[in-house]
Amino acid sequence: MPPAHAPQSFTCADAAVDHLCTLYAEATDFLRAAFNAAVGGPAPERRLRAFYPELSITTSSFTKVDSRLSFGHVAEPGTYSATITRPDLFRAYLVQQIGLLLSNHNVPVVVSVSETPMPVHFAVAQDPNITVPHQGAAGFTLRDVFDVPDINTTNDDIVNGTHVTAPGAPAPLALFTAQRVDYSLARLAHYTATAPEHFQNHVLFTNYQFYVSEFEAYARLALADPGSGYTSFVSTNNAEITQPDAPLPIAAKLPQMPAYHLKKAGGAGITLVNIGVGPSNAKTATDHIAVLRPHAWIMVGHCAGLRNSQNLGDFVLAHAYLREDGVLDADLPTWVPVPALAEIQIALEQAVATEAQVTGFDIKRVMRTGTVASVDNRNWELRDQSGPVQRLSQSRAVALDMESATIAANGFRFRVPYGTLLCVSDKPLHGELKLPGMASDFYNDQVRRHLRVGIRAMETLAEMPLERIHSRKLRSFEETAFL
């Protein structure tokens, strides 16, 4: 193992994070060196192990904090801890959260080496020159020498509200353990073909490639405007440009859910992820992006309009969700309400009004507000209509897709502010099916406007204090201190 370190107390957030970085670097450097030596030389004769750093706080009083705050304080006296990974990547977040703890409780935080082993896969993940061999390819059995990812302890018990703290053990300080974060960081790079470092705090999801082309066009215009605040645009395989006319290589093979990032200082820019069609992809993407602790995510995709009064290209602002996606039922039962969040709703409605140049009651000409139903069957309209249509009518649904309720429900589950603004692309109940050649110039213009609405809404949210965006609606009875 690396040399031992005694726990250290800190009353300065920056100093605490500095020490977390030191402990993390020592652990990963040790495992990388040991792994390279093991692969390139004789089989190791003993186990090689390093541990994640840990952050903890102990308070003995029921501190009275600002009742408007949804995070930054512990619920009651006791000891709380969290294992930490990638403190370099999460530095700004950690400084902010630790600073709030120090301010609200007036006791030091403690940084130490945890008892959680660091899997060698995650330690070497940042080094492109190192590849972990598959079972049997090395001259020794990997798990006999190094710690490997343990799915039994990499779970969502804390966010799901099912975690039970063992007697005498510290309570959770954060929603995710270090192994859970590392697992998602690795998955993000795989599914999106961009590094986690590029993800911004405001995430747009779409299910239509047209939005990607429009996002790149918007990004180039933004880079040409010195006053926009945007600094670069990142495409597939981490191709990054800072000039509006710079070329971007065409990827030979797109990942499952390509991501694109219009960056600003401090992560205040916008990320667009094309999750494709279906609730499984929607859950997968949000499961992993959640560990980055974004400030908001919004679905801007296509939907089926369910009302005869709707036109192709009309907007739908979801204020409720009918969940028939199926993928989250085990984590968030369907009886759990998923409320609309006022700050997100207002930002989206104001953005629609601005982009469509309408005011007051006239906004109803271009946008409906109501329940969005999300299903797991793309060809739902081919089934016997008596059951599905009756449920849709009883729910007062105005639109149907396959992703929005999943994204909203996972936002609720992971305490990430969420919203949905869809664009009507077909009306199957009224004979307007999605067929080749139906997209008119008006419809294409409306899709372009749709993306601009999402971007404008995110820019509005980026100007809000975190205390306003991260609603107390998303927090449970006994919540973690970390956002």
Buried (B, 14 or more C-beta within 10 A) or exposed (E): EBEEBEEBEBEBBEBBBBBBBBBBBBBBEBBBEBBBEBBEEEEBEEEBBBBBBBBBBBBEEEBEBEEEBBBBBBBEEEBBBBBBBBBBBBBEBBBBBBBBBBEBBEBBBBBBBBEBBBBBBBBBBBEEEBEBEEEEEBEBEBEEBBBBBEEEEBBBEBBEBEBEEEEEEBBBBBBBBBBBBBBBBBBBBEBBBBBBBBBBBBBBBBBBEBBBEBBBEBBBEBBEEEEBBBBBBBBBBEBBBEEEEEEBEEEEEBBBBBBBBBBBEEBBBBBBBBBBBBBBBBBBBBBBBBBBBBBBBBBBBBBBBBBEEBBBBBBBBBBBBBBBBBBBEEBBEBEEEBEBBEBBBBBBBBBBBBBBEBEEEEBEEBBBBBBBBBBBBEEBBEEEEEEBBEEBEEBEBBBBBBBBBBBBBBBBBBBBBBBBBBBBBBBBBBEBEEEEEEBEEEBEEBBBBBBBBBBBBBBBBBEBEBBEBBBEBBBEEEBBBBB
